[in-house]
Amino acid sequence: MYYLIALFSVLFFLFCFFWPKHALFFIFLLLPSYQVRFTIFKIPTTLLEIMILILAIVYIFKNYKNILKNKKFNDWFWAILTFLIAATISIFVSPNLRSAAGLWKAYFIEPILLLIIFLDLIKSKRDLNFVLRGLFFSAFFASIWAICQKFFGGGIYSLEAWGQPKIWRATGPFPQPNFLGLYLGPIAILALGQLRQYKSRLNNIFYLLVFAFSIYAIFLAHSKGTFLGILLALVFLALMPKKSRYLILLIAILIILSISATPAYQKIIKKITFDSFSGKIRLKIWSETLTMLKERPIFGTGLAGYQKVMEKYHQPYLSEKLKIPLEIHPYPHNIFLAFWTNLGLLGLFSFLWILYLFFRNGFREINKRKIFVMAAMISIIGHGLVDTPYFKNDLAILFWLIIGLILWENMSS
């Protein structure tokens, strides 16, 4: 295996040196490759990390003068620096220093390095559309994978209601169905924004298929949180002053009507009101997390420390009456609580500061592409109300790429 990784690394180095845009295309195409894990000199890493680090070393070595002169981050410098300071402090707060350092590298340093390279490398809309195709091809293949699981086998069975039979859920190239939904949700919104951007009918058909297949794959994954995020994104799009708002509003209404007309309507209402099995578990997780934060409000648990610290506050059963065993999850199933627990109050503050800058820049000289980029971020935040769409290699990169798209639009307008 190590010979194959070495060969791949050499070939990728050549791409980075001679064709950096193609290297960036392949990174976006292979975002799920963080699941290919191995160690180098006893240091755990992934195939995705190797690609990012090779590109960063080569590109920064060749272009460091241009990068240092880059003024695109002027408004963002202190917010991003505060974010990185909070992440760095959280390493030393964590009860697991080694794991925390690994997450710091994968979830904070590498995505921001990639953001810097993206903004310096992409000079035109043609460049932008080329590298983003890697992301859309990635979503297309992940969706096809999930759809094939429906007809040819694969996926997993998971418990949705205590005492009821487990249900089948697609996972695509990921080990869990929620990972598939977390990945496809914002990309589906971005793909919708690409429609009618081209004169070529073939391109429009491709982006329509990416959107449609992604939605179907999310449906097969039974990722309700993803649909919540997408629905909020569609409502946002429908409110925007563009001709397409009527079509978007129609799509949102059709989704709502189709859901309300199905036998699953009562189950969905239970999900929304947290009266379902998973809803009650989330309420329990949030309650225990807030109890912990009352004692550790400033620094939280540190990176990779949530499960260990929560042992003191965790109740092993859902309730005294319902002796349903509950495990301690890696994160508290809410993006704001996740940043507070992992990065402390400074991390939560810097995250909110970054979101403020994002939407302030998004509404500055607004255009169609910006509207859909903001909608993609809203889908992340919406899903983040019931899950944690950041603390994973691919999701952290996707988050900072969406920020990069707003920055690039302001730069090019």
C-alpha positions in Angstrom: 0.0 0.0 0.0 2.8 2.4 0.9 4.3 2.0 -2.6 1.0 3.0 -4.2 0.8 6.0 -1.9 4.3 7.0 -2.7 3.7 6.7 -6.4 0.4 8.7 -6.1 2.2 11.4 -4.1 5.0 11.8 -6.8 2.4 12.0 -9.6 0.4 14.5 -7.6 3.5 16.6 -6.9 4.0 16.9 -10.7 0.4 18.0 -11.1 0.9 20.6 -8.3 4.1 21.9 -9.9 2.9 22.1 -13.5 -0.9 22.2 -13.3 -2.0 23.5 -9.9 -5.6 24.1 -11.1 -5.8 20.5 -12.0 -4.4 19.5 -8.6 -7.1 21.7 -6.9 -9.7 20.0 -9.2 -8.6 16.6 -8.0 -8.6 17.6 -4.3 -12.3 18.7 -4.6 -13.1 15.6 -6.6 -11.5 13.3 -3.9 -12.7 15.0 -0.8 -14.1 11.7 0.6 -10.5 10.3 0.3 -9.9 11.4 3.9 -11.2 7.9 4.7 -8.0 6.4 3.3 -6.0 6.4 6.5 -2.4 5.4 7.2 0.7 6.5 9.2 3.9 8.1 8.1 6.7 8.0 10.7 4.0 7.0 13.3 2.0 10.2 12.4 -1.6 9.4 11.4 -2.7 11.0 8.2 -5.0 10.6 5.2 -4.8 10.6 1.4 -6.7 13.9 1.4 -4.3 15.5 3.8 -1.3 14.4 1.7 -2.8 16.0 -1.4 -3.5 19.3 0.5 0.0 19.4 2.0 1.8 18.7 -1.2 -0.2 21.4 -3.0 0.4 23.9 -0.1 4.1 23.3 0.0 4.6 23.5 -3.8 2.3 26.4 -4.4 3.4 28.5 -1.5 7.1 27.9 -2.4 6.5 29.1 -5.9 4.1 32.0 -5.2 4.8 33.2 -1.6 5.6 36.7 -2.8 2.1 37.0 -4.4 0.4 35.4 -1.5 2.0 37.9 1.0 0.8 40.8 -1.2 -2.7 39.4 -1.4 -5.1 41.9 0.2 -8.3 39.8 -0.2 -8.2 38.9 3.5 -8.0 42.4 4.9 -11.5 42.4 6.3 -11.2 38.8 7.5 -7.7 38.7 8.9 -8.5 39.2 12.6 -11.6 37.0 12.5 -9.6 34.1 11.0 -6.6 34.7 13.3 -8.9 34.7 16.3 -10.5 31.4 15.0 -7.0 29.8 14.7 -5.9 31.1 18.1 -9.0 29.5 19.7 -8.3 26.3 17.8 -4.7 26.3 19.0 -5.6 26.9 22.6 -8.1 24.1 22.5 -5.3 21.6 21.8 -3.8 22.3 25.2 -7.3 22.2 26.9 -8.0 18.8 25.5 -7.4 15.7 27.6 -6.1 14.0 24.4 -3.2 16.2 23.1 -2.2 13.9 20.2 -5.7 13.5 18.8 -6.4 17.3 19.3 -3.3 18.2 17.3 -4.4 15.9 14.5 -7.9 17.6 14.4 -6.3 21.0 14.6 -4.3 20.2 11.5 -7.1 18.6 9.5 -10.1 20.8 10.5 -8.4 24.3 10.7 -4.9 24.6 9.3 -5.4 22.6 6.0 -8.8 24.0 5.0 -7.5 27.6 5.6 -4.3 26.9 3.6 -6.5 25.6 0.8 -8.6 28.7 1.0 -5.5 30.9 0.6 -4.4 28.9 -2.4 -7.9 28.9 -4.0 -8.1 32.7 -3.8 -4.6 33.3 -5.2 -4.9 30.6 -7.9 -8.3 31.3 -9.4 -8.1 34.3 -11.7 -11.2 34.0 -13.9 -14.7 32.5 -14.0 -13.4 29.8 -16.3 -10.8 28.8 -13.7 -13.5 28.9 -11.0 -16.0 26.7 -13.0 -13.2 24.2 -13.8 -12.1 23.6 -10.2 -15.7 23.5 -8.9 -16.5 20.8 -11.4 -14.3 18.5 -9.3 -16.7 19.1 -6.4 -19.8 18.5 -8.5 -18.4 15.3 -10.0 -17.6 14.2 -6.5 -21.3 14.7 -5.4 -22.5 13.1 -8.6 -20.4 9.9 -8.0 -21.4 9.8 -4.3 -25.0 10.1 -5.3 -24.7 7.3 -7.9 -23.0 5.2 -5.3 -25.9 5.7 -2.9 -28.5 5.0 -5.6 -26.6 1.8 -6.6 -26.8 0.6 -3.0 -30.6 0.8 -3.2 -30.7 -1.6 -6.1 -27.6 -3.7 -5.7 -26.9 -3.9 -2.0 -25.0 -1.9 0.6 -25.8 0.8 3.1 -26.7 0.0 6.7 -29.7 -0.7 8.9 -30.2 1.8 11.7 -32.7 2.2 14.6 -35.1 5.1 14.1 -37.6 4.3 16.9 -37.1 2.2 20.0 -38.8 -1.2 19.8 -39.4 -0.8 16.0 -37.5 -2.7 13.2 -34.4 -1.0 11.9 -34.7 0.8 8.6 -32.3 0.7 5.6 -30.3 3.8 4.8 -27.9 4.5 2.0 -24.4 5.6 2.9 -22.7 6.2 -0.5 -18.9 6.2 -0.1 -19.2 7.0 3.6 -19.6 4.7 6.7 -22.7 6.5 8.0 -25.8 7.8 6.2 -25.6 11.2 7.9 -22.1 11.7 6.5 -23.7 11.4 3.0 -26.3 14.0 3.8 -23.9 16.4 5.4 -21.7 16.3 2.3 -24.4 16.5 -0.4 -26.7 19.1 1.1 -24.7 22.3 0.4 -23.2 20.9 -2.9 -26.8 20.3 -4.2 -27.7 24.0 -3.5 -24.5 25.1 -5.3 -25.3 22.9 -8.3 -28.8 24.4 -8.4 -27.1 27.8 -8.7 -25.1 26.6 -11.7 -28.2 26.1 -13.8 -28.6 28.5 -16.7 -25.1 29.8 -16.1 -24.0 28.2 -19.4 -25.2 28.3 -23.0 -24.3 24.6 -23.3 -27.4 22.4 -22.8 -25.1 19.5 -21.8 -23.7 21.6 -18.8 -27.1 22.5 -17.6 -28.2 18.9 -17.8 -25.2 17.8 -15.8 -25.9 20.3 -13.0 -29.6 19.4 -13.0 -28.6 15.7 -12.6 -26.2 16.6 -9.7 -29.0 18.4 -7.9 -31.6 15.7 -8.6 -29.4 12.7 -7.8 -28.1 14.4 -4.6 -31.7 15.0 -3.4 -32.6 11.4 -4.1 -29.4 10.1 -2.4 -30.2 12.3 0.7 -33.7 10.8 0.6 -32.3 7.3 0.6 -30.0 8.2 3.5 -33.1 9.4 5.5 -31.1 12.5 6.5 -33.8 14.7 7.9 -31.3 17.3 9.1 -30.1 17.7 5.5 -33.6 18.3 4.3 -34.1 20.9 7.0 -31.0 22.7 5.8 -32.1 22.5 2.1 -35.6 23.7 2.9 -34.3 26.7 4.8 -31.9 27.4 1.8 -34.8 27.2 -0.6 -36.9 29.6 1.5 -34.0 32.0 1.5 -33.7 31.7 -2.3 -37.4 32.3 -2.7 -37.1 35.6 -0.8 -34.3 36.9 -3.0 -35.1 39.6 -5.6 -34.5 37.4 -8.7 -36.7 36.1 -11.4 -36.0 32.5 -10.3 -37.5 33.1 -6.8 -40.9 32.0 -8.0 -39.5 28.7 -9.3 -37.5 28.1 -6.0 -40.7 28.9 -4.0 -42.6 26.4 -6.1 -40.0 23.8 -5.4 -40.1 24.5 -1.7 -43.9 24.3 -1.6 -43.9 21.0 -3.6 -41.5 19.5 -1.1 -43.7 20.6 1.8 -46.9 19.3 0.1 -45.3 16.0 -0.9 -44.1 15.4 2.6 -47.5 16.3 4.2 -49.3 14.0 1.7 -47.2 10.9 2.7 -47.9 8.5 5.6 -44.6 9.6 7.1 -46.1 13.1 7.8 -46.7 12.3 11.5 -43.2 11.0 11.9 -41.8 14.2 10.3 -43.9 16.3 12.7 -42.5 14.3 15.6 -39.0 14.9 14.3 -39.6 18.7 14.0 -41.0 18.8 17.6 -38.3 16.6 18.9 -41.0 14.1 20.0 -39.3 11.3 18.1 -36.6 8.8 19.4 -33.7 10.7 17.8 -35.3 14.1 18.9 -35.4 13.0 22.5 -31.8 11.8 22.3 -30.7 15.2 20.9 -32.6 17.0 23.7 -30.8 14.8 26.2 -27.4 15.5 24.6 -28.0 19.2 24.6 -29.1 19.2 28.2 -26.0 17.3 29.3 -23.7 19.5 27.2 -25.2 22.7 28.7 -24.7 21.3 32.2 -21.1 20.7 31.3 -20.6 24.2 29.9 -21.9 25.7 33.1 -18.8 24.4 34.8 -16.5 24.9 31.8 -17.9 27.9 30.0 -14.6 29.6 28.9 -12.5 26.7 27.4 -15.1 23.9 27.0 -13.7 20.4 26.5 -10.9 21.2 23.9 -10.6 19.4 20.6 -11.1 15.7 20.8 -12.0 16.0 24.4 -15.8 16.0 24.3 -16.4 12.3 24.8 -13.9 12.0 27.7 -15.1 15.1 29.5 -18.7 14.2 29.1 -18.3 11.0 31.0 -18.8 13.0 34.2 -22.1 14.5 33.0 -23.5 11.7 30.9 -26.6 9.7 32.0 -26.4 6.1 30.7 -30.2 5.9 30.0 -32.6 8.2 28.1 -34.7 8.5 31.3 -35.5 6.7 34.5 -38.6 5.2 33.0 -37.1 4.3 29.6 -33.9 2.3 30.3 -32.7 2.9 26.7 -28.8 2.9 26.8 -27.2 6.0 25.4 -23.6 6.4 24.1 -21.6 9.5 24.3 -21.4 11.0 20.8 -18.2 12.7 19.5 -20.0 16.0 19.2 -23.2 17.5 20.7 -25.3 17.5 17.5 -25.5 21.2 17.2 -22.9 23.3 15.3 -22.9 26.2 17.8 -22.6 23.9 20.8 -19.9 22.0 19.0 -17.8 25.2 18.5 -18.4 26.2 22.1 -17.4 22.9 23.5 -14.4 22.2 21.2 -13.0 25.8 20.9 -14.4 27.5 23.9 -16.2 30.9 24.0 -13.5 32.5 21.9 -14.0 29.8 19.2 -17.8 30.3 19.3 -17.3 34.1 19.1 -14.9 33.9 16.1 -17.2 31.4 14.3 -20.1 33.9 14.7 -17.8 36.7 13.6 -16.9 34.7 10.4 -20.6 34.1 9.6 -21.3 37.8 10.1 -18.5 38.8 7.7 -19.7 36.1 5.2 -23.2 37.4 5.0 -22.1 41.1 5.0 -19.9 40.3 2.0 -22.6 38.2 0.4 -25.1 41.1 0.4 -22.6 43.6 -0.8 -23.2 44.1 -4.6 -25.4 41.0 -4.6 -25.7 38.8 -7.7 -27.1 35.4 -8.6 -24.0 33.4 -7.8 -23.7 35.1 -4.4 -27.3 34.3 -3.6 -26.8 30.6 -4.1 -23.5 30.6 -2.2 -25.2 32.2 0.8 -28.0 29.6 0.4 -25.4 26.8 0.6 -24.1 28.3 3.8 -27.7 28.5 5.2 -28.2 24.8 4.4 -25.1 24.1 6.5 -26.3 26.3 9.4 -29.8 24.8 9.1 -28.5 21.3 9.2 -26.2 22.5 12.0 -29.2 23.1 14.3 -29.5 19.3 14.7 -26.0 18.0 13.7 -22.4 19.1 13.4 -21.6 20.0 9.7 -18.0 21.2 10.3 -15.9 18.8 12.3 -15.0 16.4 9.5 -12.2 16.7 6.9 -14.4 17.1 3.9 -17.0 19.3 5.7 -14.3 21.7 7.0 -12.9 22.2 3.5 -16.4 22.6 2.1 -17.2 25.3 4.7 -14.1 27.4 3.9 -14.6 26.8 0.1 -18.1 28.4 0.4 -16.5 31.4 2.2 -13.9 31.5 -0.5 -16.6 31.7 -3.2 -18.0 34.9 -1.5 -14.6 36.4 -1.2 -13.8 35.6 -4.9 -17.1 37.1 -6.0 -16.3 40.4 -4.2 -12.9 40.4 -5.6 -14.0 39.8 -9.2 -17.1 42.1 -9.2 
